[in-house]
């Protein structure tokens, strides 16, 4: 049959595309090349050496005429998890063809100790690893120093460049503001605050080391 539906503890397994879909209700329409699950929907997609998990109220999977997976759309209270990046938003769209994940409507993304928010967050993949992340509109990142202190960067938009899944540097554009806590470790496991650096500028490039800020270069009316 070209069209099938199931109710209660639904599990749709696609061995060709390495996907498993679970939910309380599901449909599969081969003629129109889509499947969907709803009611606590969960999708697991194995992509090369990593696995992408997506959870939402409803998840659609779209395939081409050759039944090859080309896109996944999760909406309402959507969450995603990979080893190198995690995120949540009202909606998530994953284009398998373009190797692109887009989080929109109140998105939040995490990599390492960094938390990022923006109007829209786009994550570009290459060979199964994160290559580029774009934060468009009200870009804001925060990194926990301790229970009371947080490093912060804000701007209109930002672009984070990665190498083999590890962030190298971030470009932040338009009305950039930063707050960085300078610490030292006199003893192993003990951090001591020695200063706070507050700065502003038109644009800024932040170099990262081990997923944490290492140094920054400010362009256009810097005030550090």
SERO-4910 file (N, C-alpha, C, O; in steps of 0.05 Angstrom, whole numbers):
BEGIN
 pado doro    nc1    nc2    nc3   cac1   cac2   cac3    cc1    cc2    cc3    oc1    oc2    oc3
  Unk    A     17    -24      0      0      0      0     18     25      0     39     25     12
  Unk    A      8     46    -15     22     71    -16     18     88      8     34    106     14
  Unk    A     -3     83     23     -9    100     46    -16     82     70    -34     65     68
  Unk    A     -2     86     92     -7     70    116     -7     88    140      6    109    140
  Unk    A    -22     80    161    -23     95    186    -24     76    209    -32     53    207
  Unk    A    -14     86    232    -13     69    256    -18     87    280    -12    110    281
  Unk    A    -30     75    301    -38     89    325    -27     73    349    -31     49    351
  Unk    A    -14     87    367     -4     75    392     23     62    390     26     42    376
  Unk    A     43     75    403     70     64    404     81     58    375     90     37    369
  Unk    A     78     79    358     86     76    330    116     76    327    130     91    341
  Unk    A    127     59    310    155     58    303    158     53    273    150     32    263
  Unk    A    169     73    259    174     71    231    204     68    226    219     86    233
  Unk    A    213     46    215    241     40    211    247     42    181    235     28    165
  Unk    A    267     58    174    276     61    146    305     53    145    323     69    152
  Unk    A    310     28    137    338     18    136    354     30    114    379     31    115
  Unk    A    341     40     93    355     52     70    367     79     79    390     84     71
  Unk    A    352     95     94    361    121    102    371    122    131    377    144    141
  Unk    A    373     99    144    383     97    171    368    115    190    379    130    206
  Unk    A    341    114    189    324    130    207    305    112    221    295     92    211
  Unk    A    298    121    246    278    108    262    260    130    273    270    149    285
  Unk    A    234    128    269    214    148    279    195    135    299    186    113    294
  Unk    A    191    149    321    173    138    341    153    160    350    159    184    348
  Unk    A    129    152    358    109    171    367     83    156    374     82    132    372
  Unk    A     63    172    381     37    160    388     20    156    364      1    139    365
  Unk    A     26    170    342     10    167    317     29    172    293     46    190    295
  Unk    A     26    156    272     44    160    249     30    153    223     12    137    222
  Unk    A     40    165    201     31    159    174     55    157    155     75    171    159
  Unk    A     52    141    135     72    138    114     58    139     87     41    123     81
  Unk    A     65    160     71     53    163     45     75    161     24     89    180     19
  Unk    A     78    138     12     99    134     -8     93    148    -34    112    156    -48
  Unk    A     68    152    -41     61    166    -66     70    195    -65     80    206    -84
  Unk    A     66    208    -41     74    236    -38    101    240    -24    109    262    -19
  Unk    A    114    218    -19    142    218     -9    145    232     18    163    249     21
  Unk    A    129    224     37    133    235     64    122    215     84    105    198     79
  Unk    A    133    218    108    123    204    132    122    224    154    137    244    154
  Unk    A    105    220    174    105    237    197     96    222    222     80    203    220
  Unk    A    106    231    244     98    220    270     90    244    288    102    265    286
  Unk    A     71    239    305     63    260    324     57    248    351     58    224    354
  Unk    A     52    265    371     48    256    398     74    246    410     79    222    411
  Unk    A     91    265    419    118    259    430    135    246    409    146    224    414
  Unk    A    138    259    386    152    247    364    182    247    369    193    266    380
  Unk    A    196    226    360    225    224    363    236    211    337    226    191    328
  Unk    A    257    224    326    270    213    303    300    210    308    312    227    320
  Unk    A    311    187    300    339    182    302    350    178    274    340    161    259
  Unk    A    370    194    267    381    192    240    412    189    242    425    206    253
  Unk    A    422    167    232    450    161    233    463    173    208    457    166    185
  Unk    A    482    192    213    495    207    192    525    203    195    538    215    212
  Unk    A    536    185    178    565    179    179    573    170    207    563    149    216
  Unk    A    591    185    220    601    176    246    585    188    270    592    183    293
  Unk    A    564    203    265    548    215    286    519    208    283    510    199    261
  Unk    A    503    211    304    475    206    303    460    231    312    466    243    332
  Unk    A    440    239    296    424    263    302    397    253    314    383    237    302
  Unk    A    390    264    337    365    258    350    348    284    349    358    305    355
  Unk    A    323    281    341    304    304    341    278    295    355    268    274    351
  Unk    A    269    313    372    244    308    388    226    332    386    236    355    388
  Unk    A    200    328    382    181    350    379    153    339    381    149    315    383
  Unk    A    134    358    381    106    348    380    100    333    355     87    312    355
  Unk    A    110    343    332    105    331    306    131    332    289    145    353    289
  Unk    A    137    311    275    161    310    258    153    298    231    142    277    229
  Unk    A    160    313    209    156    304    182    183    296    170    203    309    174
  Unk    A    183    274    154    207    266    139    199    265    109    180    252    101
  Unk    A    215    279     93    209    281     64    231    267     49    255    269     55
  Unk    A    223    252     28    242    238     11    238    246    -18    217    257    -25
  Unk    A    257    239    -35    255    245    -63    242    222    -78    233    203    -65
  Unk    A    242    223   -104    229    202   -120    243    175   -118    232    154   -124
  Unk    A    268    176   -109    283    151   -105    282    141    -76    297    124    -68
  Unk    A    263    154    -61    259    147    -32    284    152    -15    288    140      5
  Unk    A    301    172    -24    324    180     -8    316    204      9    305    223     -1
  Unk    A    322    202     35    314    223     53    327    250     45    351    251     40
  Unk    A    310    271     43    321    297     35    316    319     56    330    339     55
  Unk    A    297    316     74    292    337     94    276    326    117    260    307    114
  Unk    A    280    338    141    265    332    165    255    358    177    271    377    180
  Unk    A    230    359    184    218    384    196    205    376    222    185    361    223
  Unk    A    215    387    244    204    383    270    193    409    281    206    430    279
  Unk    A    169    408    291    158    434    301    141    430    326    129    410    332
  Unk    A    142    453    341    130    456    367    147    441    388    147    417    390
  Unk    A    161    457    405    178    447    426    199    428    416    202    406    427
  Unk    A    212    436    395    232    419    382    259    419    396    267    440    407
  Unk    A    272    396    397    298    393    409    315    376    390    305    358    377
  Unk    A    341    381    390    359    365    374    384    359    390    392    375    407
  Unk    A    396    336    384    421    329    398    440    315    379    432    296    366
  Unk    A    465    324    379    488    311    367    510    312    387    509    327    406
  Unk    A    531    296    382    553    297    401    567    324    402    576    333    424
  Unk    A    567    339    379    582    364    378    565    389    382    575    411    387
  Unk    A    538    387    380    521    410    384    493    401    392    484    379    384
  Unk    A    480    417    409    453    411    418    437    437    415    448    459    414
  Unk    A    411    434    412    394    458    409    365    453    414    356    430    416
  Unk    A    350    475    417    321    473    421    309    499    410    321    520    411
  Unk    A    285    497    400    270    519    390    241    510    385    235    487    389
  Unk    A    224    528    376    197    519    369    198    501    345    182    482    344
  Unk    A    215    507    325    216    491    301    245    487    292    262    504    296
  Unk    A    250    463    281    276    456    270    272    444    242    255    427    238
  Unk    A    288    454    223    287    443    196    315    433    189    335    447    191
  Unk    A    317    408    180    342    396    173    341    388    143    326    370    136
  Unk    A    357    402    127    360    395     99    383    375     96    406    383     98
  Unk    A    377    350     91    398    330     87    414    336     62    438    332     61
  Unk    A    400    346     41    413    352     15    433    374     19    455    372      7
  Unk    A    427    395     34    445    418     37    462    415     62    479    432     67
  Unk    A    459    394     78    474    390    103    470    415    121    490    426    130
  Unk    A    446    423    125    439    447    139    417    443    159    396    431    153
  Unk    A    422    452    184    402    451    205    394    480    212    412    496    218
  Unk    A    369    486    212    359    513    218    340    512    242    321    497    242
  Unk    A    347    527    263    330    530    286    317    557    286    331    578    283
  Unk    A    290    559    288    277    585    287    254    585    306    243    565    315
  Unk    A    246    610    313    227    616    335    239    609    362    237    587    371
  Unk    A    252    629    374    265    627    401    285    604    402    283    587    420
  Unk    A    305    604    384    324    582    385    346    586    406    354    608    413
  Unk    A    356    564    417    379    563    435    397    540    425    387    518    420
  Unk    A    423    545    424    442    523    416    465    523    436    473    543    447
  Unk    A    476    499    440    499    496    458    521    481    443    516    462    429
  Unk    A    546    489    448    569    473    440    590    478    462    598    500    467
  Unk    A    599    456    474    617    459    497    603    473    519    581    466    527
  Unk    A    616    494    530    605    510    552    591    535    541    582    552    557
  Unk    A    589    538    515    576    561    503    547    557    498    538    536    489
  Unk    A    531    578    506    502    578    500    497    601    481    505    624    487
  Unk    A    483    596    459    478    617    439    448    620    434    433    601    433
  Unk    A    440    645    431    413    652    423    413    672    401    432    687    397
  Unk    A    392    672    385    388    691    363    360    689    353    344    672    362
  Unk    A    352    705    333    326    702    321    325    676    304    305    662    305
  Unk    A    347    670    290    350    645    275    378    635    277    397    651    276
  Unk    A    381    609    281    408    597    282    410    576    260    393    558    259
  Unk    A    430    578    243    434    560    221    461    545    226    481    558    231
  Unk    A    460    519    224    484    503    229    490    487    203    474    471    194
  Unk    A    514    492    192    523    479    167    541    456    174    560    459    190
  Unk    A    536    433    161    552    409    166    570    402    142    562    409    119
  Unk    A    592    390    147    610    380    126    623    354    135    637    354    155
  Unk    A    619    333    119    630    307    126    622    298    154    637    285    168
  Unk    A    597    304    161    586    296    187    593    313    210    584    307    233
  Unk    A    609    334    207    617    351    229    608    380    224    603    387    201
  Unk    A    605    395    245    596    423    242    619    439    229    642    438    237
  Unk    A    611    454    208    630    470    192    626    500    199    646    515    201
  Unk    A    601    509    202    595    537    205    569    540    220    550    524    216
  Unk    A    567    560    238    542    566    251    537    596    248    554    613    254
  Unk    A    513    603    239    505    631    235    483    638    255    463    624    257
  Unk    A    486    660    269    467    670    288    457    697    277    471    717    277
  Unk    A    432    697    267    421    721    254    400    734    271    380    722    279
  Unk    A    405    760    278    385    775    293    388    772    323    384    750    333
  Unk    A    396    793    337    398    793    367    416    770    376    409    754    393
  Unk    A    440    769    364    459    748    371    469    752    399    476    774    407
  Unk    A    470    730    415    479    732    443    491    705    450    479    684    446
  Unk    A    515    705    462    528    681    472    536    685    501    544    707    508
  Unk    A    535    664    516    543    665    544    558    640    551    552    618    542
  Unk    A    579    643    568    595    621    577    598    623    607    605    644    618
  Unk    A    592    601    621    593    601    650    622    600    660    637    583    652
  Unk    A    629    619    678    655    620    691    653    605    718    669    587    723
  Unk    A    633    613    733    626    599    758    597    604    763    583    613    745
  Unk    A    587    597    786    558    599    791    547    628    791    523    632    789
  Unk    A    565    648    793    556    676    793    567    692    770    557    714    765
  Unk    A    586    682    755    599    698    734    596    684    707    598    660    704
  Unk    A    591    701    686    587    691    659    601    710    639    597    734    640
  Unk    A    616    698    621    627    714    598    604    717    578    588    699    573
  Unk    A    602    742    566    580    748    549    589    763    524    607    780    525
  Unk    A    576    757    502    581    772    477    553    777    464    537    758    462
  Unk    A    549    801    454    524    807    440    529    824    415    549    838    414
  Unk    A    512    821    395    514    836    371    489    831    354    471    817    363
  Unk    A    489    843    330    466    839    313    466    811    300    445    798    298
  Unk    A    490    802    292    492    775    281    520    764    285    539    780    291
  Unk    A    523    738    283    549    726    288    553    701    270    534    688    261
  Unk    A    578    695    265    585    672    249    608    657    263    629    669    269
  Unk    A    604    631    269    624    616    283    636    596    263    621    580    251
  Unk    A    663    596    260    676    579    241    688    555    256    700    558    277
  Unk    A    685    531    245    694    506    258    714    492    240    716    496    216
  Unk    A    731    475    253    749    457    239    745    430    251    752    425    274
  Unk    A    735    411    234    730    384    243    713    383    268    717    367    287
  Unk    A    692    401    269    674    402    292    682    418    315    667    421    334
  Unk    A    707    429    315    716    445    338    717    475    329    728    481    308
  Unk    A    705    493    345    704    521    338    732    534    338    747    531    357
  Unk    A    738    549    316    764    563    313    761    592    321    777    602    338
  Unk    A    742    606    309    738    634    315    710    642    308    696    629    293
  Unk    A    701    665    320    674    675    316    675    704    308    690    720    320
  Unk    A    661    711    287    658    739    278    631    749    287    610    737    281
  Unk    A    631    771    302    606    784    312    604    812    299    624    827    299
  Unk    A    581    818    289    578    843    273    557    861    285    536    853    296
  Unk    A    563    887    284    545    909    289    539    912    319    525    896    332
  Unk    A    549    934    330    544    942    358    551    919    378    534    910    394
  Unk    A    576    910    377    584    888    393    590    897    421    603    918    426
  Unk    A    582    881    441    588    886    469    598    860    481    587    839    476
  Unk    A    619    863    498    630    839    510    635    843    540    640    866    549
  Unk    A    633    822    555    641    821    583    656    795    588    645    773    584
  Unk    A    682    798    595    699    775    599    712    776    627    722    797    635
  Unk    A    711    754    641    723    751    667    751    739    664    753    716    653
  Unk    A    771    752    673    799    743    671    805    727    696    803    738    719
  Unk    A    813    702    693    818    685    717    846    672    714    857    670    692
  Unk    A    856    663    736    880    647    736    876    623    756    858    624    772
  Unk    A    892    603    753    888    578    769    914    574    785    932    560    777
  Unk    A    915    586    810    939    582    827    943    553    836    965    544    839
  Unk    A    921    539    839    922    511    845    902    496    827    882    507    818
  Unk    A    909    471    822    892    455    804    864    453    815    859    445    838
  Unk    A    844    461    798    816    460    806    806    485    820    782    486    827
  Unk    A    824    505    824    816    529    838    820    553    819    843    558    811
  Unk    A    799    568    813    801    591    796    799    616    812    782    618    831
  Unk    A    816    636    806    816    662    820    811    684    800    824    686    780
  Unk    A    791    701    806    785    723    789    805    746    793    810    754    815
  Unk    A    818    755    771    837    776    773    829    802    758    842    822    759
  Unk    A    806    800    743    796    824    730    772    819    712    766    796    706
  Unk    A    759    840    703    737    839    685    742    858    662    747    881    666
  Unk    A    739    848    638    744    864    614    717    869    600    704    850    591
  Unk    A    709    894    599    684    902    586    691    918    562    706    938    564
  Unk    A    680    911    539    687    925    514    664    928    495    644    914    497
  Unk    A    667    947    476    647    952    455    662    957    429    686    964    429
  Unk    A    648    954    407    660    959    381    639    954    359    618    943    365
  Unk    A    646    962    335    627    958    313    626    928    306    605    916    304
  Unk    A    650    916    301    652    887    295    675    875    312    692    890    323
  Unk    A    674    849    315    695    836    331    700    807    321    681    793    314
  Unk    A    725    799    322    732    771    317    743    760    343    761    771    355
  Unk    A    732    737    352    740    724    377    752    697    370    739    680    358
  Unk    A    778    694    377    791    668    372    787    650    396    787    659    419
  Unk    A    782    624    390    775    605    411    797    584    413    810    576    394
  Unk    A    801    575    438    819    554    444    806    534    462    797    541    484
  Unk    A    804    509    453    790    489    469    761    497    475    751    494    498
  Unk    A    748    509    455    719    518    456    714    542    474    691    549    478
  Unk    A    736    555    484    733    578    501    747    602    489    767    598    475
  Unk    A    738    627    494    751    650    483    780    652    492    787    648    515
  Unk    A    798    658    473    827    661    478    836    690    475    850    700    492
  Unk    A    828    703    453    834    731    449    814    743    429    800    728    415
  Unk    A    812    769    428    792    783    411    805    807    397    822    820    409
  Unk    A    796    812    373    804    835    358    779    851    351    760    840    339
  Unk    A    779    877    358    755    894    354    761    913    331    782    924    328
  Unk    A    740    917    314    742    934    291    721    956    293    698    950    300
  Unk    A    728    981    287    708   1003    286    702   1014    313    685   1002    328
  Unk    A    714   1036    321    709   1050    347    712   1031    371    693   1029    387
  Unk    A    734   1017    373    737    999    396    740   1014    423    752   1035    424
  Unk    A    728   1003    443    730   1014    470    732    990    490    712    978    497
  Unk    A    756    984    498    761    961    514    772    970    542    777    953    559
***
